[in-house]
């Protein structure tokens, strides 16, 4: 798939539903696959509490952890890393909109 098309799709989703975050993305993945938090946490190789903290936005994954999650889900690593960095900036009060990348 073309990287530009993926980036455009992410921008389109954000324009329609608001700022995308790691929390929203993980929750969407899990509910779309009709998995419980326990099942999804096992699939990602993490504890249920860690997944819950990520889904609620109480914790933001490091770029390395975001890459591991993306790889396990078959999602472009840079896209999830970018979301994690943007979430961290946003949490620290920087409303800078990092350009979403998919590669």
N, C-alpha and C positions, 0 to 999 in steps of 0.2 A: 504494500500500500504506500502511496505517496505521502511523505512527511507533511507537505503543505496541506494536503486534504485533511489529515488528522488534526493538525493545528487549527485549521479553519473550523472543523467540527467541534473541537473543544471551545473555541471562541463563540460559536453559535449557541452551544448549550449554555454557556455562561450568560450570554445576552438574554436568553429566554428564562433561565431559572436562577440566576444570581451566581455569586462567586463559588466556584468549585473548590472543595477542600479534600484533604486526605480522608477526613472523617466521613464526609458525604459519599466519597467514592467507595470506601470500604463497606459502608452500610448498603449502598446500592448493589454492589457485587453480591454481598451475602443474601440480601432479600430477593434479588433476581434469581439466584441459584436455589432459593428456598432452603437455605441452610440455617441451622441454629448457630448461635455464637460458638457453642462447643464444637460443632462440626467444622465451622469455618476456621476457628483458631487452630484446630488440629491440622487442617489443610495447609495453613500458613506456618505451622511449626512454632506456635507461641501459646502462651497461657490465655485462658478465657479472660482473665482480668486485664492483661495487656491489650487484647483486642477490644474489650469494652472501653478502656481508657482511650484508645485510638479513635474508636467510633464516636465517642462522646466529645472528642476534641480536647480532652484533659491532658493528653500527651501528643507530641508531634514527633514522628519518626525522624531519626537522623537520615542524612542522604544514603548512607550505607544500608540502613534497615529498609528504607523506602525501596532501594534497588532490589533487595532480597525479596520483599513482598511482591514487587512488580514481576520479577522473574518467576516466582511460584505461580502467579496468576496468568502468566503469558501476556503481560501488558508491557508496553515500552518503558524501560527503566527510567529514561530521562524525563518522561512525562510525570511519573510519580515523584521523582527527585525534585523536579521543579515545583510541584504542588507542595511538597514538604518544606522547601526553602521559603516559598511564598507564605505558607501558613506561619512559619516561624517569624518572618518579618512582620506579618499582620499582627501576631500575638504581642510583639514588642512595640506596637504602635506605628509601624511604618506601613502606610497604605499604598505602598509601591506595588504596582501590578506587573510582576515579572511575566515576561512573555512565555506562554506555555510552549514547550518543545516536545517533539516526539521523534526519537531517532533510535 
